[in-house]
Amino acid sequence: MRLAIVTFALMALGSAVARADEDTVVSPFVSKPTALYFVSGPRTPVGFFGFEAEQNLTSFWTVAVGGGFDAGPQVAAMTRLLLGGATSKLALGVGVSHGKFTWVHDEGDEIAAQKSGTISWANFEIGGAHRWRNGFSLKYFVGYTRAVAGELVCEGYSAPNCLASYQNDGYSGLYTGAAVGGAF
């Protein structure tokens, strides 16, 4: 019984020492504070695909700017609060984006309504951020976007139906995406 207690105590002490050593290792979010990402996903702040440059201001706070393409060029800026461990974090973000956008409502094989315009958006997102010690970085996110400036105009042969039934649609929605890149 004494041997079991001594063994257990030594294992606990060894785990505590190992955990203390892990806590003293500098996080890659701190040692490699600048990251460049390729971003992709429907309706992300940088468009369907784009690039983002991110700078960690502290181990728990980042700012990012980016640009990409969807229905036209888009630009975005976002700040994120990072909560979690040294290499994996929960990311809560808020930002703005601006660019050309096209909203389409399909009914079966037909386009029931279509609008386009240049819009400025407010974006809110939650996701995960992972950064390995070699600099490889990965992010994934889901967000909500809401138009704060600009107008979508009904167009094409669906314009009469669009004006009658979908006048207020297309100004907000969910987005999801992923980003892969490197930090230095």
PLY file of the C-alpha trace (Angstrom):
ply
format ascii 1.0
element vertex 184
property float x
property float y
property float z
element edge 183
property int vertex1
property int vertex2
end_header
0.00 0.00 0.00
2.85 2.39 0.89
4.50 1.62 -2.43
1.29 2.54 -4.27
1.00 5.85 -2.36
4.66 6.73 -2.99
4.31 5.79 -6.68
1.15 7.89 -7.01
2.80 10.86 -5.24
5.86 10.67 -7.49
3.66 10.51 -10.61
1.65 13.55 -9.44
4.84 15.47 -8.67
6.28 14.52 -12.07
3.10 15.66 -13.82
3.14 18.98 -11.97
6.78 19.57 -12.94
6.05 18.65 -16.56
3.01 20.98 -16.58
5.13 23.81 -15.12
7.71 23.28 -17.87
4.92 23.38 -20.50
3.62 26.66 -19.05
7.05 28.28 -19.27
7.43 27.44 -22.97
6.68 30.48 -25.09
3.49 30.14 -27.13
3.93 30.22 -30.92
1.29 33.00 -30.90
3.94 35.05 -29.05
7.18 33.74 -30.59
5.77 33.95 -34.16
3.33 36.89 -33.90
2.79 37.58 -37.61
0.84 35.18 -39.82
-0.27 35.12 -43.46
-3.32 33.03 -44.37
-5.16 31.81 -47.45
-8.88 32.07 -46.54
-11.79 30.33 -48.24
-15.48 29.86 -47.58
-18.86 31.14 -48.69
-19.49 34.79 -47.81
-16.39 35.24 -45.58
-15.33 38.83 -44.86
-12.63 38.58 -47.58
-15.00 36.93 -50.09
-15.16 33.36 -51.34
-11.37 33.24 -51.34
-8.69 35.67 -50.28
-5.71 36.39 -48.10
-5.36 37.74 -44.58
-2.38 39.16 -42.67
-2.68 38.84 -38.90
-0.59 40.43 -36.16
-0.74 39.22 -32.56
-0.56 42.26 -30.30
-0.50 40.05 -27.18
-0.90 36.32 -26.56
-4.68 36.86 -26.45
-5.42 39.68 -28.93
-4.92 39.96 -32.71
-5.70 42.39 -35.52
-6.00 41.31 -39.14
-6.51 42.88 -42.57
-7.21 41.09 -45.80
-8.61 41.12 -49.27
-10.12 38.72 -51.69
-12.74 38.11 -54.30
-16.40 37.05 -54.43
-18.71 38.87 -56.85
-15.91 41.45 -57.02
-13.00 42.64 -54.89
-13.50 42.71 -51.12
-11.45 44.09 -48.22
-11.79 43.34 -44.51
-10.38 44.19 -41.09
-10.99 42.21 -37.90
-9.81 42.02 -34.32
-9.97 38.78 -32.35
-9.85 37.81 -28.68
-7.96 34.51 -28.24
-8.70 32.31 -25.24
-7.02 29.00 -24.48
-3.73 27.16 -24.38
-0.33 27.82 -25.89
-1.00 26.34 -29.36
-4.82 26.08 -29.62
-7.24 28.90 -28.89
-10.89 29.84 -29.10
-11.18 32.95 -31.28
-13.94 35.56 -30.88
-13.85 38.21 -33.60
-15.50 41.45 -34.63
-14.75 43.46 -37.75
-15.85 45.19 -40.93
-15.67 44.36 -44.62
-16.53 46.09 -47.88
-17.04 44.92 -51.42
-19.30 43.87 -54.25
-21.90 41.26 -53.33
-24.51 39.30 -55.26
-27.47 37.69 -53.51
-29.43 34.98 -55.35
-32.61 33.17 -54.33
-33.19 29.94 -56.26
-36.48 28.08 -56.52
-35.59 24.73 -58.01
-33.78 25.30 -61.30
-34.91 28.93 -61.63
-33.56 32.12 -60.13
-36.52 33.67 -58.28
-34.63 36.82 -57.33
-31.19 38.32 -57.76
-29.66 41.47 -56.29
-26.21 42.97 -56.36
-24.43 46.02 -55.06
-21.46 47.33 -53.13
-21.98 46.82 -49.41
-20.16 47.48 -46.13
-20.67 44.78 -43.50
-20.26 44.35 -39.74
-18.97 40.85 -38.97
-19.04 38.77 -35.78
-17.40 35.34 -35.62
-16.38 32.47 -33.38
-13.84 29.81 -34.25
-10.62 28.07 -33.46
-7.00 29.07 -34.07
-4.06 26.67 -33.98
-0.39 27.57 -34.38
2.38 25.02 -34.29
5.92 25.81 -33.17
7.20 25.49 -36.76
4.82 28.32 -37.78
2.13 26.28 -39.54
-1.21 27.91 -38.71
-4.82 26.88 -39.14
-8.09 28.70 -38.40
-11.76 27.80 -38.86
-14.77 29.93 -38.07
-18.48 30.56 -38.35
-19.84 34.08 -38.34
-22.76 36.42 -38.75
-22.61 39.35 -41.15
-24.95 42.35 -41.36
-24.96 45.13 -43.96
-24.35 48.54 -42.39
-24.02 50.67 -45.55
-24.80 50.33 -49.23
-27.70 48.94 -51.20
-28.55 45.77 -53.10
-30.45 46.39 -56.33
-32.79 43.84 -57.92
-31.64 42.95 -61.41
-32.35 40.83 -64.45
-35.59 39.22 -65.51
-36.37 38.42 -61.86
-36.47 42.11 -60.84
-40.29 42.43 -60.59
-40.50 39.31 -58.37
-37.46 40.47 -56.40
-39.01 43.87 -55.66
-42.35 42.32 -54.70
-41.17 39.41 -52.53
-37.49 39.80 -51.56
-36.92 43.52 -51.07
-35.30 43.16 -47.61
-33.47 39.87 -48.18
-29.71 39.49 -48.64
-28.62 42.07 -46.07
-27.54 39.61 -43.38
-26.52 36.00 -43.08
-24.20 33.36 -41.75
-20.78 32.55 -43.14
-18.25 29.84 -42.51
-14.70 29.30 -43.62
-11.20 28.07 -42.97
-7.74 29.53 -43.30
-4.35 27.91 -43.63
-1.04 29.69 -43.50
2.27 30.29 -41.86
3.52 32.41 -38.99
6.89 34.05 -38.49
0 1
1 2
2 3
3 4
4 5
5 6
6 7
7 8
8 9
9 10
10 11
11 12
12 13
13 14
14 15
15 16
16 17
17 18
18 19
19 20
20 21
21 22
22 23
23 24
24 25
25 26
26 27
27 28
28 29
29 30
30 31
31 32
32 33
33 34
34 35
35 36
36 37
37 38
38 39
39 40
40 41
41 42
42 43
43 44
44 45
45 46
46 47
47 48
48 49
49 50
50 51
51 52
52 53
53 54
54 55
55 56
56 57
57 58
58 59
59 60
60 61
61 62
62 63
63 64
64 65
65 66
66 67
67 68
68 69
69 70
70 71
71 72
72 73
73 74
74 75
75 76
76 77
77 78
78 79
79 80
80 81
81 82
82 83
83 84
84 85
85 86
86 87
87 88
88 89
89 90
90 91
91 92
92 93
93 94
94 95
95 96
96 97
97 98
98 99
99 100
100 101
101 102
102 103
103 104
104 105
105 106
106 107
107 108
108 109
109 110
110 111
111 112
112 113
113 114
114 115
115 116
116 117
117 118
118 119
119 120
120 121
121 122
122 123
123 124
124 125
125 126
126 127
127 128
128 129
129 130
130 131
131 132
132 133
133 134
134 135
135 136
136 137
137 138
138 139
139 140
140 141
141 142
142 143
143 144
144 145
145 146
146 147
147 148
148 149
149 150
150 151
151 152
152 153
153 154
154 155
155 156
156 157
157 158
158 159
159 160
160 161
161 162
162 163
163 164
164 165
165 166
166 167
167 168
168 169
169 170
170 171
171 172
172 173
173 174
174 175
175 176
176 177
177 178
178 179
179 180
180 181
181 182
182 183
